[in-house]
Amino acid sequence: MKRILCALAAYLAVVHSYAAPLDHGDLVTFPTRDGVTQSIFVESSSSNPPWVIALFGGTPGSLHLDATGATTLRGNFVIRSAHHWIEQGDAVALVDTPSDHPNGIDDSFRLSKESFTDTQAVVTALRQRFPNSKIALVSTSAGTMSVGNALDRDRTLADAFVLTSPVTVPHKGSPSLASLDFESVKSENHRVLIVSNADDGCVSSPAFSGKRFAKRSDFDYVEVESSEGAGERGEQCGAHSPHGYLGIERQVLDDINNWLTGQPVAAK
């Protein structure tokens, strides 16, 4: 029993180390579409970081940013692990939903031209602030729809696109990344990484579908496995489950960082 409790304590310590989103940066708000503004929260380890990581969280996407950072969706995989990129020497931007959707966005909006315009405005603001840095759009779950939309409409918008637990299977009438056609960009010079969890129980993002999506589109692919027993029952599409890489955050983030910096990653 003592051994089990010690293992549990160590596991919770790892989870806790990735439970604090950014809170020492700058809240930046700028116009995007007519009468609409977009907010991001930016934190950086330096004025000239090698990478700027723009993070797009899952459902509902709204972070309700204020001067202290994200006030909601703090447990989402990419939001709770944002400090990892600061430790790597990069800059991070938490991307909120636009002012005309303060309480969240659905997948249909994420795939819209309006959503793409908002993402363009985010990248423009980040390039103005960090003119010598590369920009990566990093997303998880429903957030992959926003990043996939940007990739589909303009593959030159960012220097890299990362989609973790991608929404590749339609569910209850909602669209998925499968509705987009990336065949026309297969031969172009772009960098895209798909990350799936073999233990992901979410109906919208099974690993077999993520792998098939990556192969069809000629994207790089990494598949990971969760620690035994990780996650909460009944939360198969939640952040605190294999879908949200609970307990293996460091492994997944290291894989993404290695890929961004041109180092080899262990793909299945």
SENU-662341 format. One record per residue: chain; residue in three letters; y, z, x of N, C-alpha, C in turn. Coordinates in steps of 0.02 Angstrom, whole numbers, plus 50000, padded with zeros to 5 digits. Example, Ala and Ser with C-alpha at 12.3 -4.5 7.8 and 13.67 -1.06 7.14 Angstrom:
% SENU-662341
[gulo A; ALA; [49716; 50390; 50660]; [49775; 50390; 50615]; [49835; 50390; 50660]] [gulo A; SER; [49888; 50354; 50642]; [49947; 50357; 50684]; [50002; 50394; 50645]] 
END
This chain:
% SENU-662341
[gulo A; MET; [49940; 50000; 50041]; [50000; 50000; 50000]; [50063; 50000; 50043]] [gulo A; LYS; [50062; 50040; 50097]; [50119; 50043; 50142]; [50134; 49975; 50172]] [gulo A; ARG; [50080; 49939; 50190]; [50088; 49873; 50220]; [50120; 49825; 50170]] [gulo A; ILE; [50098; 49829; 50107]; [50125; 49786; 50055]; [50199; 49799; 50044]] [gulo A; LEU; [50217; 49865; 50042]; [50287; 49883; 50032]; [50331; 49860; 50089]] [gulo A; CYS; [50305; 49865; 50151]; [50343; 49842; 50209]; [50354; 49766; 50206]] [gulo A; ALA; [50302; 49730; 50185]; [50308; 49657; 50180]; [50358; 49639; 50126]] [gulo A; LEU; [50356; 49677; 50069]; [50403; 49664; 50016]; [50475; 49677; 50038]] [gulo A; ALA; [50484; 49732; 50076]; [50551; 49749; 50100]; [50577; 49694; 50147]] [gulo A; ALA; [50534; 49669; 50190]; [50555; 49615; 50236]; [50573; 49552; 50198]] [gulo A; TYR; [50534; 49537; 50146]; [50546; 49478; 50105]; [50614; 49484; 50069]] [gulo A; LEU; [50627; 49543; 50040]; [50690; 49553; 50005]; [50749; 49550; 50052]] [gulo A; ALA; [50739; 49572; 50114]; [50793; 49569; 50163]; [50812; 49498; 50179]] [gulo A; VAL; [50761; 49454; 50183]; [50774; 49384; 50196]; [50812; 49353; 50137]] [gulo A; VAL; [50788; 49369; 50076]; [50822; 49343; 50017]; [50894; 49367; 50014]] [gulo A; HIS; [50905; 49431; 50029]; [50973; 49459; 50026]; [51019; 49425; 50076]] [gulo A; SER; [50991; 49406; 50134]; [51033; 49375; 50186]; [51060; 49308; 50164]] [gulo A; TYR; [51030; 49279; 50111]; [51055; 49215; 50085]; [51084; 49224; 50015]] [gulo A; ALA; [51108; 49284; 49999]; [51132; 49297; 49931]; [51207; 49303; 49927]] [gulo A; ALA; [51243; 49287; 49981]; [51316; 49294; 49981]; [51349; 49226; 49992]] [gulo A; PRO; [51375; 49196; 49939]; [51411; 49133; 49948]; [51476; 49143; 49985]] [gulo A; LEU; [51512; 49089; 49996]; [51575; 49093; 50033]; [51626; 49136; 49997]] [gulo A; ASP; [51666; 49173; 50036]; [51718; 49215; 50005]; [51778; 49226; 50051]] [gulo A; HIS; [51779; 49192; 50109]; [51835; 49201; 50156]; [51871; 49136; 50171]] [gulo A; GLY; [51869; 49090; 50124]; [51900; 49025; 50135]; [51962; 49014; 50093]] [gulo A; ASP; [51976; 48951; 50079]; [52035; 48932; 50041]; [52016; 48896; 49977]] [gulo A; LEU; [52048; 48916; 49923]; [52040; 48880; 49860]; [52089; 48822; 49860]] [gulo A; VAL; [52063; 48762; 49851]; [52105; 48701; 49853]; [52095; 48664; 49788]] [gulo A; THR; [52151; 48647; 49755]; [52149; 48610; 49692]; [52192; 48547; 49698]] [gulo A; PHE; [52167; 48491; 49675]; [52202; 48428; 49682]; [52188; 48384; 49621]] [gulo A; PRO; [52231; 48335; 49607]; [52221; 48291; 49550]; [52164; 48242; 49563]] [gulo A; THR; [52129; 48224; 49510]; [52077; 48174; 49515]; [52090; 48120; 49463]] [gulo A; ARG; [52061; 48126; 49403]; [52076; 48079; 49349]; [52141; 48099; 49313]] [gulo A; ASP; [52165; 48055; 49268]; [52228; 48067; 49233]; [52226; 48133; 49195]] [gulo A; GLY; [52270; 48179; 49215]; [52274; 48243; 49182]; [52219; 48292; 49200]] [gulo A; VAL; [52179; 48275; 49249]; [52122; 48317; 49269]; [52129; 48338; 49342]] [gulo A; THR; [52111; 48400; 49356]; [52111; 48424; 49425]; [52041; 48443; 49446]] [gulo A; GLN; [52031; 48446; 49511]; [51967; 48464; 49540]; [51979; 48519; 49592]] [gulo A; SER; [51936; 48570; 49591]; [51943; 48625; 49639]; [51882; 48630; 49685]] [gulo A; ILE; [51895; 48647; 49747]; [51842; 48662; 49795]; [51862; 48725; 49833]] [gulo A; PHE; [51814; 48759; 49860]; [51827; 48818; 49902]; [51802; 48802; 49972]] [gulo A; VAL; [51847; 48802; 50020]; [51831; 48778; 50087]; [51832; 48835; 50138]] [gulo A; GLU; [51780; 48839; 50177]; [51777; 48887; 50231]; [51751; 48851; 50293]] [gulo A; SER; [51779; 48867; 50351]; [51760; 48832; 50412]; [51757; 48879; 50471]] [gulo A; SER; [51711; 48863; 50516]; [51705; 48902; 50577]; [51757; 48881; 50629]] [gulo A; SER; [51788; 48821; 50619]; [51838; 48796; 50666]; [51881; 48744; 50630]] [gulo A; SER; [51933; 48722; 50664]; [51976; 48670; 50635]; [51947; 48600; 50644]] [gulo A; ASN; [51896; 48594; 50686]; [51867; 48529; 50701]; [51790; 48534; 50703]] [gulo A; PRO; [51758; 48551; 50647]; [51686; 48559; 50645]; [51650; 48492; 50650]] [gulo A; PRO; [51589; 48490; 50676]; [51552; 48427; 50678]; [51535; 48399; 50609]] [gulo A; TRP; [51519; 48443; 50562]; [51502; 48422; 50495]; [51541; 48463; 50444]] [gulo A; VAL; [51558; 48431; 50389]; [51584; 48465; 50329]; [51530; 48457; 50275]] [gulo A; ILE; [51504; 48512; 50251]; [51450; 48511; 50203]; [51478; 48525; 50133]] [gulo A; ALA; [51479; 48475; 50090]; [51502; 48483; 50021]; [51442; 48499; 49978]] [gulo A; LEU; [51444; 48557; 49944]; [51386; 48582; 49908]; [51394; 48573; 49832]] [gulo A; PHE; [51344; 48542; 49802]; [51343; 48529; 49730]; [51285; 48568; 49700]] [gulo A; GLY; [51302; 48620; 49662]; [51251; 48663; 49633]; [51218; 48633; 49572]] [gulo A; GLY; [51166; 48667; 49547]; [51129; 48643; 49489]; [51163; 48662; 49424]] [gulo A; THR; [51124; 48661; 49371]; [51149; 48676; 49303]; [51180; 48746; 49300]] [gulo A; PRO; [51239; 48752; 49270]; [51281; 48700; 49238]; [51333; 48669; 49285]] [gulo A; GLY; [51331; 48689; 49348]; [51378; 48661; 49397]; [51443; 48699; 49405]] [gulo A; SER; [51465; 48734; 49354]; [51529; 48769; 49356]; [51524; 48832; 49398]] [gulo A; LEU; [51569; 48840; 49446]; [51572; 48898; 49490]; [51628; 48945; 49472]] [gulo A; HIS; [51674; 48922; 49430]; [51733; 48961; 49412]; [51766; 48990; 49474]] [gulo A; LEU; [51782; 48946; 49520]; [51811; 48966; 49584]; [51877; 49003; 49575]] [gulo A; ASP; [51888; 49052; 49617]; [51953; 49084; 49623]; [51966; 49098; 49696]] [gulo A; ALA; [52016; 49138; 49712]; [52034; 49150; 49782]; [51980; 49186; 49821]] [gulo A; THR; [51930; 49213; 49786]; [51875; 49247; 49820]; [51812; 49205; 49824]] [gulo A; GLY; [51815; 49142; 49801]; [51757; 49098; 49803]; [51725; 49088; 49736]] [gulo A; ALA; [51659; 49077; 49736]; [51622; 49066; 49674]; [51614; 49131; 49636]] [gulo A; THR; [51628; 49129; 49572]; [51619; 49189; 49530]; [51558; 49182; 49484]] [gulo A; THR; [51531; 49122; 49477]; [51470; 49110; 49439]; [51425; 49064; 49479]] [gulo A; LEU; [51362; 49059; 49459]; [51311; 49017; 49492]; [51300; 49038; 49564]] [gulo A; ARG; [51314; 49100; 49580]; [51310; 49124; 49649]; [51238; 49126; 49675]] [gulo A; GLY; [51189; 49129; 49630]; [51119; 49131; 49652]; [51088; 49064; 49665]] [gulo A; ASN; [51123; 49010; 49647]; [51097; 48942; 49658]; [51082; 48931; 49732]] [gulo A; PHE; [51029; 48894; 49747]; [51006; 48886; 49816]; [51062; 48865; 49864]] [gulo A; VAL; [51098; 48811; 49849]; [51148; 48787; 49897]; [51209; 48832; 49900]] [gulo A; ILE; [51223; 48867; 49844]; [51281; 48911; 49843]; [51266; 48976; 49881]] [gulo A; ARG; [51209; 49006; 49868]; [51193; 49070; 49900]; [51180; 49062; 49975]] [gulo A; SER; [51162; 49002; 49996]; [51147; 48992; 50067]; [51203; 48958; 50106]] [gulo A; ALA; [51263; 48957; 50076]; [51319; 48921; 50107]; [51337; 48947; 50176]] [gulo A; HIS; [51329; 49012; 50188]; [51348; 49041; 50252]; [51306; 49014; 50310]] [gulo A; HIS; [51248; 48987; 50294]; [51207; 48957; 50347]; [51246; 48904; 50386]] [gulo A; TRP; [51285; 48864; 50350]; [51320; 48809; 50383]; [51378; 48835; 50425]] [gulo A; ILE; [51408; 48890; 50404]; [51460; 48921; 50445]; [51429; 48946; 50510]] [gulo A; GLU; [51369; 48976; 50506]; [51334; 49000; 50566]; [51316; 48942; 50613]] [gulo A; GLN; [51307; 48883; 50585]; [51291; 48824; 50626]; [51353; 48794; 50658]] [gulo A; GLY; [51412; 48819; 50640]; [51474; 48792; 50668]; [51506; 48738; 50626]] [gulo A; ASP; [51482; 48731; 50563]; [51509; 48679; 50519]; [51560; 48708; 50470]] [gulo A; ALA; [51589; 48664; 50431]; [51631; 48685; 50375]; [51593; 48674; 50310]] [gulo A; VAL; [51611; 48713; 50259]; [51577; 48708; 50195]; [51628; 48703; 50139]] [gulo A; ALA; [51612; 48664; 50088]; [51654; 48660; 50029]; [51610; 48670; 49967]] [gulo A; LEU; [51626; 48722; 49928]; [51593; 48731; 49864]; [51628; 48688; 49813]] [gulo A; VAL; [51591; 48645; 49778]; [51621; 48598; 49731]; [51613; 48624; 49660]] [gulo A; ASP; [51669; 48636; 49627]; [51669; 48660; 49558]; [51667; 48601; 49510]] [gulo A; THR; [51659; 48614; 49446]; [51666; 48561; 49396]; [51740; 48548; 49383]] [gulo A; PRO; [51757; 48488; 49359]; [51828; 48470; 49349]; [51858; 48510; 49292]] [gulo A; SER; [51924; 48509; 49290]; [51961; 48551; 49242]; [51947; 48533; 49169]] [gulo A; ASP; [51925; 48472; 49155]; [51909; 48454; 49086]; [51838; 48474; 49066]] [gulo A; HIS; [51800; 48503; 49113]; [51733; 48529; 49099]; [51726; 48597; 49133]] [gulo A; PRO; [51768; 48646; 49113]; [51769; 48710; 49148]; [51705; 48751; 49142]] [gulo A; ASN; [51667; 48738; 49090]; [51607; 48779; 49079]; [51542; 48743; 49096]] [gulo A; GLY; [51548; 48685; 49129]; [51488; 48651; 49152]; [51485; 48579; 49132]] [gulo A; ILE; [51440; 48542; 49163]; [51430; 48471; 49150]; [51356; 48458; 49140]] [gulo A; ASP; [51341; 48407; 49099]; [51271; 48388; 49089]; [51254; 48329; 49133]] [gulo A; ASP; [51190; 48310; 49131]; [51167; 48256; 49176]; [51199; 48190; 49160]] [gulo A; SER; [51214; 48177; 49097]; [51246; 48113; 49079]; [51315; 48108; 49110]] [gulo A; PHE; [51353; 48163; 49109]; [51419; 48162; 49142]; [51411; 48154; 49217]] [gulo A; ARG; [51362; 48187; 49246]; [51352; 48183; 49319]; [51341; 48111; 49341]] [gulo A; LEU; [51313; 48069; 49298]; [51300; 48000; 49315]; [51356; 47953; 49295]] [gulo A; SER; [51411; 47980; 49270]; [51466; 47939; 49244]; [51514; 47916; 49299]] [gulo A; LYS; [51555; 47867; 49281]; [51608; 47844; 49326]; [51659; 47899; 49338]] [gulo A; GLU; [51672; 47939; 49286]; [51720; 47994; 49292]; [51696; 48045; 49344]] [gulo A; SER; [51633; 48061; 49342]; [51606; 48108; 49392]; [51611; 48080; 49462]] [gulo A; PHE; [51598; 48016; 49469]; [51604; 47984; 49535]; [51676; 47987; 49560]] [gulo A; THR; [51724; 47976; 49515]; [51795; 47980; 49534]; [51811; 48050; 49559]] [gulo A; ASP; [51783; 48101; 49528]; [51794; 48170; 49551]; [51765; 48180; 49620]] [gulo A; THR; [51705; 48154; 49632]; [51674; 48160; 49698]; [51714; 48123; 49750]] [gulo A; GLN; [51739; 48066; 49733]; [51783; 48029; 49780]; [51843; 48072; 49799]] [gulo A; ALA; [51873; 48105; 49750]; [51931; 48147; 49764]; [51913; 48205; 49810]] [gulo A; VAL; [51853; 48233; 49801]; [51830; 48287; 49845]; [51824; 48263; 49917]] [gulo A; VAL; [51792; 48206; 49926]; [51782; 48179; 49994]; [51849; 48161; 50025]] [gulo A; THR; [51894; 48132; 49987]; [51961; 48115; 50013]; [51997; 48177; 50038]] [gulo A; ALA; [51994; 48231; 49999]; [52028; 48293; 50018]; [51996; 48322; 50082]] [gulo A; LEU; [51931; 48317; 50087]; [51897; 48345; 50146]; [51911; 48303; 50208]] [gulo A; ARG; [51914; 48237; 50201]; [51929; 48194; 50258]; [52001; 48205; 50282]] [gulo A; GLN; [52046; 48219; 50235]; [52115; 48233; 50255]; [52119; 48299; 50294]] [gulo A; ARG; [52080; 48347; 50273]; [52081; 48413; 50305]; [52043; 48413; 50372]] [gulo A; PHE; [51988; 48374; 50375]; [51946; 48372; 50435]; [51937; 48299; 50456]] [gulo A; PRO; [51989; 48267; 50483]; [51986; 48195; 50496]; [51936; 48174; 50549]] [gulo A; ASN; [51915; 48220; 50591]; [51868; 48202; 50645]; [51796; 48224; 50631]] [gulo A; SER; [51784; 48250; 50572]; [51717; 48276; 50555]; [51678; 48227; 50511]] [gulo A; LYS; [51612; 48231; 50516]; [51569; 48195; 50471]; [51560; 48235; 50407]] [gulo A; ILE; [51547; 48200; 50352]; [51540; 48234; 50288]; [51471; 48221; 50259]] [gulo A; ALA; [51439; 48276; 50237]; [51374; 48271; 50204]; [51380; 48299; 50134]] [gulo A; LEU; [51355; 48263; 50085]; [51352; 48287; 50017]; [51282; 48317; 50007]] [gulo A; VAL; [51279; 48382; 49998]; [51214; 48418; 49994]; [51208; 48448; 49925]] [gulo A; SER; [51152; 48435; 49892]; [51144; 48453; 49822]; [51075; 48482; 49809]] [gulo A; THR; [51070; 48514; 49751]; [51004; 48538; 49729]; [50998; 48532; 49654]] [gulo A; SER; [50937; 48520; 49631]; [50921; 48516; 49560]; [50968; 48468; 49524]] [gulo A; ALA; [51002; 48490; 49470]; [51046; 48445; 49433]; [51103; 48419; 49476]] [gulo A; GLY; [51122; 48455; 49528]; [51174; 48432; 49574]; [51156; 48367; 49608]] [gulo A; THR; [51090; 48352; 49613]; [51069; 48290; 49644]; [51089; 48229; 49602]] [gulo A; MET; [51102; 48241; 49538]; [51125; 48186; 49495]; [51195; 48165; 49515]] [gulo A; SER; [51238; 48214; 49530]; [51306; 48199; 49552]; [51306; 48161; 49618]] [gulo A; VAL; [51266; 48186; 49666]; [51263; 48154; 49732]; [51228; 48087; 49728]] [gulo A; GLY; [51175; 48082; 49687]; [51142; 48018; 49678]; [51188; 47967; 49647]] [gulo A; ASN; [51231; 47988; 49601]; [51280; 47943; 49570]; [51328; 47917; 49622]] [gulo A; ALA; [51351; 47961; 49667]; [51397; 47939; 49720]; [51362; 47890; 49767]] [gulo A; LEU; [51300; 47904; 49784]; [51263; 47860; 49828]; [51253; 47792; 49796]] [gulo A; ASP; [51238; 47792; 49732]; [51226; 47730; 49696]; [51289; 47687; 49692]] [gulo A; ARG; [51346; 47719; 49684]; [51409; 47682; 49674]; [51444; 47664; 49740]] [gulo A; ASP; [51435; 47706; 49791]; [51468; 47692; 49856]; [51431; 47729; 49911]] [gulo A; ARG; [51383; 47697; 49943]; [51342; 47729; 49995]; [51382; 47743; 50059]] [gulo A; THR; [51444; 47716; 50063]; [51486; 47729; 50121]; [51532; 47789; 50111]] [gulo A; LEU; [51529; 47819; 50052]; [51575; 47874; 50036]; [51567; 47932; 50084]] [gulo A; ALA; [51506; 47950; 50101]; [51492; 48006; 50146]; [51449; 47981; 50204]] [gulo A; ASP; [51444; 48023; 50255]; [51403; 48006; 50313]; [51330; 48023; 50302]] [gulo A; ALA; [51316; 48067; 50255]; [51247; 48085; 50240]; [51243; 48113; 50169]] [gulo A; PHE; [51185; 48102; 50138]; [51172; 48126; 50069]; [51106; 48165; 50071]] [gulo A; VAL; [51107; 48226; 50045]; [51047; 48267; 50044]; [51033; 48289; 49972]] [gulo A; LEU; [50973; 48275; 49948]; [50954; 48293; 49880]; [50892; 48337; 49883]] [gulo A; THR; [50900; 48401; 49866]; [50844; 48447; 49865]; [50822; 48461; 49794]] [gulo A; SER; [50756; 48466; 49783]; [50728; 48473; 49715]; [50760; 48421; 49669]] [gulo A; PRO; [50756; 48357; 49687]; [50791; 48305; 49649]; [50763; 48297; 49579]] [gulo A; VAL; [50808; 48283; 49532]; [50788; 48271; 49462]; [50764; 48199; 49456]] [gulo A; THR; [50699; 48190; 49460]; [50670; 48123; 49461]; [50628; 48108; 49398]] [gulo A; VAL; [50619; 48158; 49355]; [50579; 48149; 49294]; [50623; 48165; 49233]] [gulo A; PRO; [50633; 48118; 49187]; [50673; 48132; 49127]; [50640; 48187; 49085]] [gulo A; HIS; [50681; 48228; 49053]; [50654; 48283; 49013]; [50696; 48291; 48950]] [gulo A; LYS; [50663; 48289; 48893]; [50696; 48298; 48828]; [50756; 48251; 48819]] [gulo A; GLY; [50748; 48190; 48839]; [50799; 48139; 48828]; [50854; 48137; 48880]] [gulo A; SER; [50853; 48183; 48928]; [50904; 48182; 48981]; [50888; 48128; 49032]] [gulo A; PRO; [50940; 48099; 49063]; [50927; 48048; 49115]; [50902; 48080; 49179]] [gulo A; SER; [50881; 48039; 49225]; [50858; 48063; 49290]; [50879; 48013; 49344]] [gulo A; LEU; [50866; 48030; 49406]; [50881; 47985; 49461]; [50840; 47921; 49457]] [gulo A; ALA; [50785; 47924; 49420]; [50742; 47865; 49414]; [50778; 47808; 49377]] [gulo A; SER; [50830; 47826; 49340]; [50868; 47774; 49303]; [50915; 47735; 49349]] [gulo A; LEU; [50925; 47758; 49410]; [50969; 47724; 49457]; [50928; 47675; 49499]] [gulo A; ASP; [50959; 47623; 49522]; [50925; 47572; 49561]; [50952; 47573; 49632]] [gulo A; PHE; [50912; 47601; 49678]; [50932; 47604; 49747]; [50901; 47548; 49789]] [gulo A; GLU; [50864; 47504; 49756]; [50831; 47450; 49792]; [50881; 47407; 49830]] [gulo A; SER; [50940; 47397; 49801]; [50989; 47352; 49832]; [51020; 47381; 49895]] [gulo A; VAL; [51010; 47446; 49908]; [51040; 47476; 49968]; [50989; 47494; 50020]] [gulo A; LYS; [50926; 47474; 50010]; [50873; 47495; 50056]; [50884; 47471; 50127]] [gulo A; SER; [50913; 47413; 50136]; [50922; 47386; 50203]; [50988; 47405; 50235]] [gulo A; GLU; [51030; 47442; 50198]; [51095; 47459; 50224]; [51091; 47519; 50271]] [gulo A; ASN; [51142; 47528; 50311]; [51144; 47583; 50360]; [51172; 47646; 50327]] [gulo A; HIS; [51129; 47682; 50293]; [51149; 47744; 50261]; [51096; 47797; 50276]] [gulo A; ARG; [51115; 47860; 50270]; [51068; 47914; 50284]; [51059; 47956; 50221]] [gulo A; VAL; [50998; 47960; 50198]; [50982; 47998; 50138]; [50918; 48038; 50151]] [gulo A; LEU; [50920; 48103; 50133]; [50862; 48146; 50141]; [50843; 48176; 50073]] [gulo A; ILE; [50779; 48171; 50056]; [50751; 48202; 49997]; [50708; 48261; 50019]] [gulo A; VAL; [50719; 48319; 49988]; [50679; 48379; 50004]; [50646; 48403; 49940]] [gulo A; SER; [50580; 48412; 49942]; [50543; 48437; 49885]; [50500; 48496; 49906]] [gulo A; ASN; [50484; 48538; 49857]; [50439; 48594; 49868]; [50373; 48578; 49834]] [gulo A; ALA; [50319; 48581; 49873]; [50253; 48566; 49845]; [50235; 48613; 49788]] [gulo A; ASP; [50266; 48672; 49787]; [50252; 48722; 49736]; [50303; 48723; 49679]] [gulo A; ASP; [50347; 48673; 49678]; [50398; 48670; 49625]; [50365; 48658; 49558]] [gulo A; GLY; [50374; 48706; 49512]; [50344; 48700; 49446]; [50390; 48672; 49393]] [gulo A; CYS; [50450; 48652; 49413]; [50499; 48625; 49365]; [50478; 48555; 49344]] [gulo A; VAL; [50478; 48542; 49279]; [50453; 48479; 49253]; [50496; 48419; 49275]] [gulo A; SER; [50559; 48433; 49293]; [50604; 48378; 49311]; [50602; 48359; 49385]] [gulo A; SER; [50570; 48401; 49426]; [50574; 48389; 49498]; [50509; 48402; 49535]] [gulo A; PRO; [50452; 48380; 49510]; [50389; 48390; 49547]; [50390; 48354; 49613]] [gulo A; ALA; [50355; 48381; 49662]; [50355; 48353; 49729]; [50327; 48282; 49731]] [gulo A; PHE; [50275; 48269; 49692]; [50245; 48202; 49695]; [50296; 48149; 49673]] [gulo A; SER; [50339; 48167; 49625]; [50389; 48119; 49601]; [50445; 48112; 49652]] [gulo A; GLY; [50464; 48167; 49684]; [50515; 48164; 49737]; [50492; 48121; 49795]] [gulo A; LYS; [50429; 48128; 49813]; [50402; 48088; 49869]; [50399; 48014; 49850]] [gulo A; ARG; [50379; 48000; 49789]; [50376; 47930; 49766]; [50446; 47900; 49763]] [gulo A; PHE; [50494; 47939; 49740]; [50564; 47917; 49736]; [50591; 47901; 49806]] [gulo A; ALA; [50576; 47944; 49854]; [50599; 47933; 49923]; [50567; 47871; 49953]] [gulo A; LYS; [50503; 47862; 49941]; [50467; 47804; 49969]; [50493; 47740; 49939]] [gulo A; ARG; [50504; 47740; 49873]; [50528; 47680; 49839]; [50596; 47659; 49864]] [gulo A; SER; [50638; 47709; 49879]; [50707; 47695; 49900]; [50716; 47693; 49975]] [gulo A; ASP; [50662; 47704; 50012]; [50663; 47704; 50085]; [50709; 47759; 50112]] [gulo A; PHE; [50705; 47819; 50081]; [50743; 47877; 50104]; [50698; 47922; 50145]] [gulo A; ASP; [50728; 47961; 50189]; [50689; 48010; 50227]; [50665; 48065; 50180]] [gulo A; TYR; [50608; 48095; 50197]; [50577; 48142; 50151]; [50547; 48201; 50189]] [gulo A; VAL; [50560; 48261; 50162]; [50530; 48322; 50189]; [50500; 48361; 50130]] [gulo A; GLU; [50439; 48385; 50139]; [50407; 48426; 50088]; [50389; 48493; 50118]] [gulo A; VAL; [50406; 48546; 50083]; [50393; 48614; 50106]; [50347; 48649; 50057]] [gulo A; GLU; [50325; 48709; 50076]; [50283; 48750; 50032]; [50311; 48820; 50030]] [gulo A; SER; [50308; 48852; 49972]; [50334; 48919; 49964]; [50285; 48971; 49988]] [gulo A; SER; [50311; 49030; 50003]; [50269; 49087; 50020]; [50230; 49107; 49957]] [gulo A; GLU; [50170; 49132; 49967]; [50128; 49151; 49911]; [50162; 49203; 49868]] [gulo A; GLY; [50163; 49191; 49803]; [50192; 49239; 49756]; [50267; 49237; 49749]] [gulo A; ALA; [50300; 49189; 49782]; [50373; 49186; 49779]; [50395; 49166; 49709]] [gulo A; GLY; [50448; 49197; 49685]; [50478; 49176; 49622]; [50467; 49223; 49565]] [gulo A; GLU; [50504; 49212; 49513]; [50500; 49252; 49452]; [50461; 49214; 49399]] [gulo A; ARG; [50420; 49248; 49362]; [50382; 49216; 49309]; [50429; 49189; 49255]] [gulo A; GLY; [50412; 49129; 49231]; [50453; 49100; 49178]; [50516; 49068; 49203]] [gulo A; GLU; [50526; 49065; 49268]; [50587; 49036; 49296]; [50571; 48975; 49339]] [gulo A; GLN; [50530; 48931; 49313]; [50506; 48875; 49354]; [50561; 48827; 49375]] [gulo A; CYS; [50615; 48823; 49335]; [50671; 48781; 49354]; [50731; 48822; 49376]] [gulo A; GLY; [50721; 48886; 49388]; [50775; 48930; 49408]; [50785; 48934; 49483]] [gulo A; ALA; [50839; 48966; 49502]; [50855; 48972; 49573]; [50808; 49019; 49610]] [gulo A; HIS; [50783; 49070; 49576]; [50740; 49119; 49608]; [50667; 49102; 49595]] [gulo A; SER; [50648; 49045; 49622]; [50581; 49017; 49613]; [50570; 48966; 49669]] [gulo A; PRO; [50510; 48938; 49674]; [50500; 48884; 49723]; [50549; 48826; 49714]] [gulo A; HIS; [50569; 48814; 49652]; [50619; 48761; 49639]; [50683; 48774; 49678]] [gulo A; GLY; [50701; 48838; 49686]; [50761; 48858; 49723]; [50746; 48882; 49793]] [gulo A; TYR; [50685; 48870; 49818]; [50666; 48885; 49887]; [50673; 48959; 49904]] [gulo A; LEU; [50659; 49002; 49855]; [50664; 49073; 49866]; [50617; 49096; 49921]] [gulo A; GLY; [50644; 49130; 49970]; [50604; 49157; 50025]; [50593; 49109; 50083]] [gulo A; ILE; [50607; 49045; 50073]; [50599; 48996; 50128]; [50664; 48959; 50141]] [gulo A; GLU; [50720; 48992; 50124]; [50785; 48961; 50134]; [50796; 48939; 50206]] [gulo A; ARG; [50780; 48982; 50253]; [50792; 48966; 50323]; [50754; 48904; 50344]] [gulo A; GLN; [50692; 48898; 50324]; [50653; 48839; 50342]; [50684; 48775; 50315]] [gulo A; VAL; [50704; 48777; 50251]; [50732; 48717; 50220]; [50799; 48699; 50251]] [gulo A; LEU; [50841; 48749; 50262]; [50907; 48737; 50291]; [50901; 48712; 50363]] [gulo A; ASP; [50854; 48738; 50400]; [50843; 48714; 50468]; [50819; 48642; 50468]] [gulo A; ASP; [50775; 48625; 50420]; [50752; 48556; 50415]; [50811; 48509; 50401]] [gulo A; ILE; [50855; 48529; 50355]; [50913; 48488; 50339]; [50959; 48482; 50400]] [gulo A; ASN; [50972; 48538; 50433]; [51015; 48537; 50491]; [50986; 48494; 50547]] [gulo A; ASN; [50921; 48499; 50559]; [50889; 48457; 50610]; [50897; 48383; 50593]] [gulo A; TRP; [50888; 48367; 50529]; [50895; 48298; 50508]; [50967; 48273; 50518]] [gulo A; LEU; [51015; 48315; 50500]; [51085; 48295; 50507]; [51103; 48282; 50581]] [gulo A; THR; [51075; 48322; 50625]; [51092; 48317; 50696]; [51045; 48271; 50735]] [gulo A; GLY; [51002; 48235; 50699]; [50959; 48185; 50731]; [50897; 48213; 50763]] [gulo A; GLN; [50880; 48275; 50749]; [50820; 48304; 50776]; [50761; 48290; 50729]] [gulo A; PRO; [50699; 48292; 50755]; [50642; 48278; 50713]; [50630; 48333; 50661]] [gulo A; VAL; [50606; 48313; 50603]; [50588; 48361; 50551]; [50515; 48347; 50533]] [gulo A; ALA; [50481; 48399; 50510]; [50411; 48393; 50493]; [50403; 48369; 50422]] [gulo A; ALA; [50390; 48306; 50412]; [50383; 48278; 50345]; [50309; 48272; 50328]] [gulo A; LYS; [50292; 48286; 50265]; [50223; 48276; 50242]; [50211; 48203; 50224]] 
END
